Amino acid sequence: MRLLVTILVLNCLPCRILAAQEPDFYLKDGDTVVFYGDSITNQRIYTDFIEAYVLSRFPGMSVRFIASGFSGDRVSGGHGGDIDHRLRHDVFAYHPNVVTVMLGMNDGEYQPYDQKIFAKYAAGYRYLVRKLKVTLPGVRLTLLEPSPYDDVTRPAEFPLGYNSVLVRFGEFVRGLAISENAADADLNSPVVALLRAANQTAGQTAQHLIPDRVHPSAGVHIVMAEAVLKAWHAPSLVTSVEIDAAAGMVTQAANTAVGGVLRDNGVSWTQADQALPMPLDVPEEMIGLALRCSDVNDALNQETLKVRGLAAGKYHLRIDDKEIGAFEARQLETGINLAAMATPMSRQAQLVLDLTHRHNNLHFARWRMVEDALKDYKLTTIPAVLRDLDALEDEVIAQQKAAAAPRPHRYRVEP
């Protein structure tokens, strides 16, 4: 009977704290992820957005990320060496248990579909996957269908266009992922949908989404990151809070602890969140265009706040005494998404993204500008320099992880 009474009392509390439960999320604590691919991966943009999302949404989880893209790569390798060298030096050396593969843009030869070219791509891709699975037993693979060649905002250069070739390559990748029990992410059709929507609403500006028709802008990379994160069952929830201002109580809270509710001429409370919103670099023009023409915020970035019981009128929302915006009572009752606004939480998340860029740029400098560029010169100081660069990157990563830890904030809504 005592247990029953306790359960009833807990269920009647005005504030129920719900922890985000996402056991299906693909990445696990302790994972090492290598992003393998060509120049589009070498841009280190969709990879950075994925990494920053994971750190911001799961700040208690430790995952190591390495970007190993090399411009011009194909399934056979490229400027960085043949496929066996590339895998040995740029994948296996990091002992990953998660690998993503994005290849195909260069393999199609930028010409109409050719069966011999496709057969070479298919055979090379199968070899690459087999080598990964044999050398890294138990590795979890995510195969990325090639991102598009822009035949949307500009006329195709030949009948059907080059992207039709990449779509056929992507269909092969999807089938291979099924047969190899790998995850699959379609990086083509969501970007084509973005290009079409932007082309209708933004005219020639849409051409800047993929300026050279091959290498995407940051806006497109966000949509590509979304495709990968969806394939990994990434949660949309950041936090969700509902306040009854008339009663001065919390009626719902998910992935956060809410307390210290006070009523006067408005209502105020404190939140201790368990996650940060996904950092999106919103001021960048192509990112803003991409967010307007896609579902990224709906799919990955829901930080909802509802305040009920307010008299009709307009209200200020302040967080840590900083003005966030003015909203009608009916807007607050319906709910607003804080992740799409400039808040202390989003600014903190931007710091996580900034440090993500910096540590991956350091890794690139160490790998490509020192180790690879000087490998033929037998310089005696190279090993020490590489150790120092590794130590410097580790220090940046430590700051990155510290920056991802959520902090409590004081909210206030008043006329």
VMD Tcl script that draws the C-alpha trace (Angstrom):
set ca {
  {0.00 0.00 0.00}
  {2.84 2.41 0.87}
  {4.40 1.76 -2.58}
  {1.06 2.37 -4.29}
  {0.63 5.70 -2.47}
  {4.17 6.73 -3.45}
  {3.48 5.95 -7.12}
  {0.22 7.92 -7.03}
  {1.94 10.93 -5.43}
  {4.75 10.92 -7.99}
  {2.29 10.72 -10.88}
  {0.35 13.68 -9.50}
  {3.34 15.99 -9.20}
  {2.86 19.11 -11.37}
  {6.23 18.68 -13.07}
  {7.18 15.34 -14.56}
  {10.78 15.27 -15.77}
  {11.11 13.04 -18.81}
  {14.58 12.01 -19.94}
  {15.14 11.71 -23.67}
  {15.21 8.02 -24.48}
  {16.77 7.24 -27.84}
  {18.15 3.71 -27.55}
  {17.98 3.40 -31.32}
  {20.53 6.13 -31.99}
  {23.22 4.59 -34.16}
  {26.31 5.89 -32.39}
  {27.32 4.63 -28.96}
  {29.62 5.83 -26.21}
  {33.23 5.03 -27.12}
  {32.69 4.84 -30.89}
  {35.32 6.02 -33.37}
  {33.84 7.29 -36.64}
  {35.79 7.73 -39.89}
  {34.14 9.69 -42.72}
  {35.69 8.31 -45.92}
  {35.18 9.86 -49.35}
  {36.23 12.29 -52.06}
  {36.47 16.09 -52.22}
  {32.93 16.58 -50.88}
  {33.92 14.79 -47.69}
  {37.25 16.62 -47.84}
  {35.30 19.90 -47.50}
  {34.71 18.82 -43.88}
  {31.33 20.51 -43.66}
  {28.60 17.83 -43.51}
  {30.99 15.87 -41.31}
  {31.40 18.85 -38.94}
  {27.64 19.36 -38.72}
  {27.16 15.69 -37.85}
  {29.87 15.80 -35.21}
  {28.57 19.02 -33.65}
  {25.03 17.60 -33.57}
  {26.19 14.48 -31.74}
  {28.20 16.47 -29.17}
  {25.39 18.97 -28.61}
  {22.57 16.43 -28.39}
  {24.47 13.77 -26.42}
  {27.00 15.75 -24.34}
  {27.63 12.80 -22.03}
  {28.64 10.50 -24.87}
  {32.28 10.25 -25.97}
  {32.70 9.69 -29.74}
  {35.83 10.32 -31.80}
  {35.41 11.68 -35.35}
  {37.96 11.65 -38.19}
  {37.35 13.11 -41.67}
  {39.35 11.21 -44.31}
  {38.17 12.70 -47.59}
  {40.61 13.16 -50.47}
  {39.86 15.31 -53.52}
  {39.45 13.36 -56.73}
  {38.92 10.01 -55.02}
  {37.09 7.12 -56.64}
  {36.38 3.60 -55.44}
  {39.87 2.72 -56.72}
  {41.56 5.53 -54.77}
  {43.17 8.61 -56.28}
  {45.74 11.29 -55.52}
  {46.16 9.99 -52.00}
  {47.11 6.52 -53.23}
  {45.30 3.43 -54.46}
  {42.37 2.08 -52.48}
  {44.48 -0.30 -50.39}
  {46.85 2.48 -49.35}
  {43.98 4.89 -48.68}
  {42.18 2.40 -46.47}
  {45.32 1.32 -44.65}
  {46.63 4.82 -44.00}
  {43.45 6.89 -43.71}
  {40.91 4.47 -42.21}
  {42.44 1.40 -40.57}
  {45.11 3.46 -38.78}
  {42.37 4.97 -36.57}
  {40.81 1.58 -35.64}
  {37.25 2.81 -36.22}
  {34.17 0.78 -35.44}
  {31.96 3.09 -37.55}
  {32.82 4.08 -41.15}
  {30.80 6.12 -43.63}
  {31.61 5.92 -47.35}
  {30.70 8.58 -49.92}
  {32.01 7.96 -53.45}
  {30.60 8.25 -56.93}
  {30.82 11.85 -58.10}
  {34.13 11.24 -59.89}
  {33.47 7.57 -60.73}
  {30.75 8.43 -63.25}
  {33.31 10.36 -65.36}
  {30.94 13.35 -65.81}
  {29.40 11.81 -68.93}
  {26.20 9.97 -69.85}
  {25.62 6.60 -68.24}
  {28.05 3.95 -69.47}
  {27.63 0.32 -68.45}
  {31.39 -0.36 -68.38}
  {32.00 2.64 -66.14}
  {29.20 1.51 -63.85}
  {30.56 -2.05 -63.68}
  {33.96 -0.66 -62.63}
  {32.28 1.42 -59.92}
  {30.24 -1.50 -58.64}
  {33.20 -3.88 -58.52}
  {35.40 -1.30 -56.81}
  {32.73 -0.45 -54.24}
  {32.17 -4.13 -53.42}
  {35.93 -4.59 -52.96}
  {36.09 -1.54 -50.67}
  {33.23 -2.82 -48.48}
  {34.69 -6.32 -48.32}
  {38.10 -4.93 -47.31}
  {36.52 -2.81 -44.57}
  {34.57 -5.74 -43.14}
  {37.50 -8.17 -43.22}
  {40.03 -5.76 -41.71}
  {37.63 -4.24 -39.16}
  {35.53 -7.15 -37.84}
  {32.19 -5.92 -36.56}
  {32.54 -2.49 -38.18}
  {29.24 -0.64 -38.65}
  {29.08 0.79 -42.16}
  {26.94 3.63 -43.46}
  {26.96 3.88 -47.25}
  {26.10 7.33 -48.60}
  {24.36 7.59 -51.96}
  {26.25 10.24 -54.00}
  {25.17 13.85 -53.58}
  {23.80 15.44 -56.76}
  {25.37 17.20 -59.67}
  {23.25 20.34 -60.04}
  {21.07 19.83 -63.12}
  {18.23 21.77 -61.44}
  {19.25 25.43 -61.25}
  {21.06 25.25 -64.62}
  {20.30 23.29 -67.80}
  {21.67 19.76 -68.04}
  {24.78 19.43 -70.20}
  {23.48 16.36 -72.04}
  {20.16 14.48 -72.24}
  {18.94 13.39 -68.77}
  {21.94 15.15 -67.19}
  {24.83 13.85 -65.12}
  {22.77 13.59 -61.97}
  {20.73 10.82 -63.58}
  {23.98 8.82 -63.62}
  {24.57 9.53 -59.94}
  {21.01 8.47 -59.12}
  {21.67 5.08 -60.76}
  {24.92 4.79 -58.80}
  {22.95 5.61 -55.66}
  {20.45 2.84 -56.38}
  {23.37 0.42 -56.51}
  {24.73 1.75 -53.21}
  {21.30 1.30 -51.60}
  {21.10 -2.30 -52.76}
  {24.66 -3.00 -51.60}
  {23.84 -1.58 -48.16}
  {20.90 -3.97 -47.87}
  {22.93 -7.00 -48.94}
  {25.82 -6.08 -46.61}
  {23.59 -5.24 -43.63}
  {24.88 -1.67 -43.67}
  {23.03 1.58 -43.05}
  {22.18 3.68 -46.12}
  {21.68 7.45 -46.44}
  {20.29 9.10 -49.56}
  {22.26 12.32 -50.07}
  {20.80 12.94 -53.52}
  {17.02 13.28 -53.48}
  {16.78 15.58 -50.41}
  {19.32 17.96 -52.00}
  {17.51 17.85 -55.35}
  {14.29 18.74 -53.50}
  {16.13 21.64 -51.84}
  {17.47 22.85 -55.20}
  {14.00 22.75 -56.74}
  {12.39 24.61 -53.85}
  {15.15 27.23 -53.78}
  {15.05 27.62 -57.57}
  {11.36 28.48 -57.35}
  {11.67 30.92 -54.46}
  {15.15 32.43 -54.82}
  {15.79 32.46 -58.57}
  {19.44 32.63 -59.60}
  {20.55 32.81 -55.96}
  {19.78 29.10 -55.80}
  {22.77 28.47 -58.08}
  {25.04 29.36 -55.16}
  {23.84 26.32 -53.24}
  {26.20 24.23 -55.40}
  {28.30 26.93 -57.08}
  {30.28 24.66 -59.42}
  {27.48 22.07 -59.69}
  {29.63 19.56 -57.74}
  {30.85 20.96 -54.41}
  {28.00 21.98 -52.11}
  {27.78 25.13 -50.03}
  {27.31 24.88 -46.28}
  {23.52 25.05 -46.74}
  {23.51 21.89 -48.80}
  {25.90 20.20 -46.39}
  {23.33 20.73 -43.61}
  {20.74 18.84 -45.63}
  {23.29 16.09 -46.33}
  {24.10 15.90 -42.61}
  {20.37 15.61 -41.92}
  {20.14 12.62 -44.28}
  {22.95 10.81 -42.45}
  {21.55 11.65 -39.01}
  {18.09 10.45 -40.03}
  {19.63 7.16 -41.16}
  {21.16 6.98 -37.67}
  {17.73 7.56 -36.03}
  {18.76 10.92 -34.62}
  {16.14 12.44 -32.30}
  {14.47 15.73 -33.14}
  {14.00 16.58 -29.45}
  {16.32 19.05 -27.78}
  {13.96 19.94 -24.93}
  {10.22 20.37 -24.52}
  {8.68 22.48 -21.74}
  {5.13 23.54 -20.96}
  {4.36 26.12 -18.26}
  {0.93 26.97 -16.84}
  {1.43 30.66 -16.07}
  {-1.96 31.05 -14.35}
  {-1.25 28.23 -11.93}
  {2.49 28.93 -11.67}
  {3.45 25.36 -12.37}
  {5.24 23.14 -14.88}
  {2.90 20.77 -16.67}
  {5.43 19.03 -18.90}
  {9.21 18.85 -19.25}
  {11.25 16.54 -21.48}
  {15.05 16.26 -21.51}
  {15.34 19.04 -18.95}
  {14.75 19.72 -15.26}
  {12.52 22.73 -14.56}
  {12.16 24.43 -11.20}
  {11.94 27.71 -9.32}
  {8.66 28.76 -10.95}
  {7.57 32.22 -9.76}
  {4.45 34.24 -10.58}
  {4.18 38.02 -10.40}
  {3.17 40.19 -13.35}
  {4.57 37.38 -15.50}
  {6.12 34.01 -14.88}
  {9.74 32.90 -14.48}
  {11.54 29.60 -14.01}
  {14.92 27.87 -14.25}
  {15.84 25.13 -16.72}
  {18.74 22.69 -16.48}
  {18.73 21.09 -19.93}
  {20.32 17.80 -20.91}
  {21.15 18.88 -24.48}
  {21.88 21.85 -26.70}
  {20.25 22.73 -30.03}
  {22.02 21.77 -33.23}
  {24.39 24.60 -34.23}
  {23.56 25.82 -37.73}
  {25.64 28.96 -38.53}
  {22.37 30.68 -39.49}
  {23.83 34.08 -40.60}
  {25.44 32.41 -43.65}
  {23.15 33.18 -46.63}
  {23.07 29.69 -48.16}
  {22.36 28.14 -44.76}
  {19.41 30.48 -44.26}
  {18.09 29.57 -47.72}
  {18.53 25.87 -47.04}
  {16.71 26.07 -43.70}
  {13.79 27.90 -45.31}
  {13.54 25.32 -48.09}
  {14.01 22.12 -46.06}
  {12.77 20.38 -42.91}
  {16.07 20.40 -40.99}
  {14.69 22.20 -37.92}
  {11.54 20.06 -37.85}
  {13.51 16.84 -38.22}
  {16.50 17.54 -35.95}
  {16.06 20.68 -33.88}
  {12.94 20.88 -31.72}
  {13.46 22.97 -28.58}
  {9.84 23.76 -27.85}
  {8.39 26.08 -25.23}
  {4.68 26.47 -24.47}
  {3.29 28.92 -21.93}
  {-0.43 28.59 -21.24}
  {-2.76 30.67 -19.08}
  {-1.58 34.09 -20.23}
  {-4.03 36.93 -20.75}
  {-4.34 38.13 -24.35}
  {-1.56 40.47 -25.42}
  {2.12 40.54 -26.29}
  {4.85 39.20 -24.02}
  {8.62 39.44 -23.80}
  {10.63 36.25 -23.46}
  {13.97 36.74 -21.74}
  {16.61 34.12 -20.99}
  {19.34 35.11 -18.52}
  {17.97 38.68 -18.73}
  {18.59 38.78 -22.49}
  {15.69 39.59 -24.82}
  {14.84 36.66 -27.09}
  {11.70 38.06 -28.69}
  {8.17 39.37 -28.26}
  {5.28 36.96 -28.80}
  {1.51 37.05 -28.67}
  {-0.07 34.97 -25.90}
  {-1.59 32.67 -28.52}
  {1.86 32.03 -30.04}
  {3.25 31.03 -26.66}
  {0.24 28.82 -26.00}
  {0.68 27.06 -29.35}
  {4.43 26.78 -28.79}
  {7.62 28.29 -30.17}
  {10.83 26.56 -31.26}
  {13.77 28.13 -29.44}
  {16.26 26.21 -31.57}
  {15.47 28.55 -34.47}
  {16.26 31.66 -32.38}
  {19.34 33.42 -31.03}
  {19.46 32.18 -27.42}
  {22.24 31.56 -24.89}
  {21.85 27.86 -25.74}
  {22.29 28.36 -29.49}
  {25.30 30.62 -28.91}
  {26.86 27.91 -26.76}
  {26.15 25.35 -29.49}
  {27.86 27.64 -32.04}
  {31.00 27.50 -29.89}
  {30.84 23.71 -30.10}
  {30.63 23.96 -33.90}
  {33.49 26.47 -34.03}
  {35.75 24.15 -32.01}
  {34.63 21.25 -34.22}
  {35.82 23.16 -37.30}
  {39.10 23.99 -35.59}
  {40.02 20.50 -34.44}
  {39.18 19.03 -37.86}
  {41.25 21.73 -39.58}
  {44.12 20.84 -37.26}
  {43.76 17.18 -38.16}
  {43.77 18.10 -41.86}
  {46.94 20.20 -41.43}
  {48.68 17.38 -39.58}
  {47.62 14.70 -42.08}
  {47.82 16.46 -45.43}
  {50.13 19.47 -44.98}
  {52.77 17.78 -42.84}
  {52.61 13.97 -42.84}
  {51.49 13.46 -46.46}
  {53.12 16.50 -48.09}
  {56.56 15.82 -46.58}
  {56.57 12.02 -46.56}
  {59.27 11.72 -49.25}
  {61.80 14.01 -47.58}
  {62.82 11.92 -44.54}
  {62.85 14.91 -42.19}
  {63.97 13.92 -38.71}
  {61.74 16.40 -36.87}
  {58.49 15.17 -38.45}
  {57.60 12.55 -35.77}
  {57.93 15.13 -32.98}
  {55.90 17.68 -34.94}
  {53.14 15.13 -35.52}
  {53.04 14.28 -31.81}
  {52.79 17.96 -30.93}
  {49.98 18.49 -33.44}
  {48.13 15.48 -32.02}
  {48.49 16.92 -28.52}
  {47.23 20.30 -29.72}
  {44.19 18.73 -31.39}
  {43.46 16.71 -28.23}
  {43.45 19.95 -26.25}
  {41.00 21.56 -28.68}
  {38.78 18.46 -28.49}
  {38.80 18.69 -24.69}
  {37.59 22.30 -24.96}
  {34.99 21.24 -27.54}
  {33.57 18.60 -25.20}
  {33.57 21.02 -22.26}
  {31.72 23.58 -24.39}
  {29.00 21.01 -25.14}
  {28.01 20.62 -21.48}
  {24.62 22.33 -20.97}
  {24.26 25.05 -18.34}
  {21.21 26.14 -16.31}
  {19.30 29.20 -17.52}
  {16.71 31.52 -16.04}
  {13.61 32.19 -18.16}
  {11.10 34.99 -17.81}
  {7.87 35.79 -19.69}
  {6.27 39.17 -18.92}
  {3.91 41.68 -20.59}
}
mol new
graphics top color blue
foreach p $ca { graphics top sphere $p radius 0.5 }
foreach p [lrange $ca 0 end-1] q [lrange $ca 1 end] { graphics top cylinder $p $q radius 0.2 }
display resetview
